[in-house]
């Protein structure tokens, strides 16, 4: 399965990564690579828990990604 992961620079240091399709699935790391490695592990555990509990695994069907540039007034 493929999911969108968003990586943002942390407020004080490092990076925070999260997967919008998997509500509450978030991780962090000192570098972007660390954050990606950690969020992948978190996502795997998250999905394993859903499957183990007999719950549906969310997908990203019908999702659009758009980047907009907004001018400040």
N, C-alpha and C positions, 0 to 999 in steps of 0.2 A: 504494500500500500504506500502511496505517496501523500505527504501532507506538507502544507505550507508552514514554515517556521519563521518567526520574526525575531531578529536579533537587534537589541538596542544597547547602546553604551550605558553602563550603570551610572547611577548618580554620583557615586564617590570613586569607584574603580571597577575594572572588569566589564563584563558583558552579561546581559540577561537575555535568555531565549525562551520563547513560548510558542505553543501550537494552538491557534485559535479554535480549531475543530475539536480539540481534546480539552474541554473546559477545565481550567485549573492545573494543566500540565505545564510546568514552568521549571527552569533550571538556570544555572549561571556558571561562569568560568572566568578565569583571569584573562584569557584571550578569546577571540572569536572561535578559534578551533576547539578550545576547551569547552566553550558554551555549546557548540554544535555536538560534540561528543557526549556531553552530559544530557542535553535535551533528547538525543536519540535514545540513550539508556532509559531516561524517564518515560519516554513515549512507549518503549517496549514493555516496561513494567506496567504502565497504565493500561495498555491494550490487553496484556496477559490477565490483569485483574478483571477487566470487563468480561473477557471470554470465560474465565474461571467462575464468575458469578452468573454466567448465562445471560449477560446483557448485550445489546447490540453495539457494534463498534462503529463509531461515526465515520462518515466519508465526506469528501469535499465535492460532491456532485453539484454541478450548476453554479460553481463559484466563479466570480469574475474578479480580476485584479486590475485596478486602474490607478495610475499615478497622476495626480493633479498638482499643478503649480498655482499657488494663490498669491496674489499681490497684496501687500499691506497698504492700507489707505491712510 
